[in-house]
Amino acid sequence: MSLKAYPDSSSGLFAALSFDFGTQRIGVASGQSLTGTARPVCILKAKDGIPDWDQIAQLIKDWKPDALVIGLPYNLDGTESELLKRAVKFANRLHGKFHLPCYGMDERLSSKAAIEQVFEETGSMTKQARIDDVAAQIILESWFSTISQLQREAE
């Protein structure tokens, strides 16, 4: 895998945007390391995994992230999926276009957790409910949590 999981030195505060990559929709969330929290931002439409890059440029301009985190859809058994390869390609394009550090975060079960969270918040779940931005939130909060844990272990 060509994506690093975490920054070499994660001291200091920073903001990040995360992406739950999909071939039809890409969920986006924003968060910051001080509290380790994130919030859903939007769901971008994609054509065969290709987003409207102008929309992403606007998100980066509006949110001013220091880093980008891309969910990596491994198979449940930990093997690489075809979608994982496409997510890495998406991350490499993000880095090439916007020159921000990009990190990968294992996102197994993030969509299931997002469905459960949306159901808890709304009390129902329709077939048309979009959970991609909530999945991006879960990916980013998991990433922040792991960085925090790694920092504690290093002390």
C-alpha positions as CSV (number, residue, x, y, z in Angstrom):
1,M,0.0,0.0,0.0
2,S,1.4,3.4,-0.9
3,L,-0.5,5.4,1.7
4,K,0.9,6.0,5.2
5,A,-1.5,5.4,8.0
6,Y,-0.4,8.2,10.3
7,P,1.9,11.3,10.4
8,D,5.5,10.7,11.5
9,S,5.0,13.2,14.2
10,S,1.5,14.0,15.2
11,S,2.3,16.6,17.9
12,G,0.4,19.8,17.4
13,L,-3.1,20.5,16.4
14,F,-4.4,20.0,12.9
15,A,-7.6,19.8,10.9
16,A,-8.5,17.0,8.5
17,L,-11.0,16.1,5.8
18,S,-11.9,12.5,5.4
19,F,-13.3,10.7,2.5
20,D,-15.4,7.5,2.4
21,F,-14.6,6.5,-1.2
22,G,-17.2,4.9,-3.4
23,T,-17.7,4.5,-7.2
24,Q,-21.1,6.4,-7.1
25,R,-20.8,8.5,-3.9
26,I,-18.0,9.8,-1.8
27,G,-18.8,10.8,1.8
28,V,-16.9,13.7,3.3
29,A,-16.4,14.7,6.9
30,S,-14.3,17.3,8.7
31,G,-12.6,17.2,12.1
32,Q,-9.8,18.4,14.2
33,S,-7.2,16.7,16.4
34,L,-7.8,18.8,19.6
35,T,-11.0,17.0,20.5
36,G,-10.6,14.0,18.1
37,T,-14.1,14.7,16.8
38,A,-15.5,15.0,13.3
39,R,-18.8,15.9,11.7
40,P,-20.4,14.9,8.4
41,V,-20.0,17.6,5.7
42,C,-21.5,16.3,2.4
43,I,-21.9,13.5,0.0
44,L,-20.3,14.0,-3.4
45,K,-21.6,12.3,-6.5
46,A,-19.0,10.3,-8.5
47,K,-19.0,8.7,-11.9
48,D,-17.2,5.4,-11.7
49,G,-15.2,6.7,-8.7
50,I,-14.3,10.1,-10.3
51,P,-15.6,13.1,-8.4
52,D,-16.1,16.6,-9.5
53,W,-12.6,17.9,-8.6
54,D,-13.9,21.5,-8.4
55,Q,-16.2,20.5,-5.6
56,I,-13.3,18.9,-3.7
57,A,-11.2,22.1,-4.4
58,Q,-14.0,24.2,-2.9
59,L,-14.2,21.9,0.2
60,I,-10.5,22.2,0.7
61,K,-10.7,26.0,0.3
62,D,-13.6,26.2,2.8
63,W,-12.4,23.8,5.4
64,K,-8.6,24.4,5.1
65,P,-7.5,21.0,6.2
66,D,-3.9,20.2,7.1
67,A,-4.3,16.5,6.0
68,L,-6.7,14.3,4.1
69,V,-7.8,10.8,5.4
70,I,-9.1,8.3,3.0
71,G,-11.0,5.2,4.1
72,L,-9.4,2.0,2.8
73,P,-12.1,-0.7,2.1
74,Y,-10.2,-3.9,2.9
75,N,-12.2,-7.2,2.8
76,L,-13.4,-8.4,6.2
77,D,-10.6,-11.0,6.2
78,G,-8.0,-8.2,5.7
79,T,-7.2,-8.9,2.1
80,E,-7.2,-6.2,-0.5
81,S,-10.3,-5.5,-2.5
82,E,-10.6,-4.0,-6.0
83,L,-12.3,-1.0,-4.3
84,L,-9.3,-0.6,-2.0
85,K,-7.0,-0.2,-5.1
86,R,-9.3,2.5,-6.5
87,A,-9.4,4.3,-3.1
88,V,-5.6,4.4,-3.0
89,K,-5.7,5.8,-6.6
90,F,-8.2,8.4,-5.5
91,A,-5.9,9.3,-2.5
92,N,-2.9,9.6,-4.9
93,R,-4.9,12.0,-7.1
94,L,-6.0,14.1,-4.1
95,H,-2.3,14.4,-3.1
96,G,-1.2,15.3,-6.6
97,K,-3.9,17.9,-7.1
98,F,-3.9,19.5,-3.7
99,H,-0.5,18.8,-2.3
100,L,-1.8,17.9,1.1
101,P,-0.6,14.8,3.0
102,C,-3.0,11.9,2.5
103,Y,-3.3,9.0,5.0
104,G,-5.2,5.8,4.7
105,M,-7.5,4.4,7.5
106,D,-8.9,0.9,7.5
107,E,-12.6,1.4,7.2
108,R,-14.0,-2.1,7.6
109,L,-17.4,-2.0,9.2
110,S,-17.6,1.9,9.1
111,S,-20.7,1.7,6.9
112,K,-22.4,-0.7,9.3
113,A,-21.5,1.6,12.2
114,A,-22.9,4.6,10.2
115,I,-26.2,2.7,9.5
116,E,-26.5,2.0,13.3
117,Q,-25.7,5.6,14.2
118,V,-28.2,7.0,11.7
119,F,-30.8,4.6,13.0
120,E,-30.1,5.6,16.6
121,E,-30.4,9.3,15.7
122,T,-33.5,9.1,13.6
123,G,-35.3,6.0,14.8
124,S,-35.7,4.7,11.3
125,M,-33.7,3.7,8.3
126,T,-35.0,4.0,4.8
127,K,-33.5,2.3,1.8
128,Q,-32.6,5.6,0.3
129,A,-30.8,7.0,3.4
130,R,-27.4,8.2,2.6
131,I,-24.8,7.2,5.2
132,D,-21.6,8.0,3.3
133,D,-20.8,11.2,5.1
134,V,-21.5,9.6,8.5
135,A,-19.1,6.8,7.5
136,A,-16.5,9.4,6.7
137,Q,-17.0,10.9,10.1
138,I,-16.5,7.5,11.8
139,I,-13.4,6.9,9.7
140,L,-11.9,10.3,10.8
141,E,-12.8,9.9,14.5
142,S,-11.2,6.4,14.4
143,W,-8.1,7.8,12.8
144,F,-7.8,10.6,15.5
145,S,-8.4,8.0,18.2
146,T,-5.7,5.8,17.0
147,I,-3.2,8.7,16.7
148,S,-4.1,9.6,20.3
149,Q,-3.5,6.1,21.5
150,L,-0.2,5.9,19.6
151,Q,0.9,9.1,21.3
152,R,0.0,7.8,24.8
153,E,1.9,4.6,24.1
154,A,5.0,6.6,23.0
155,E,5.1,8.6,26.2
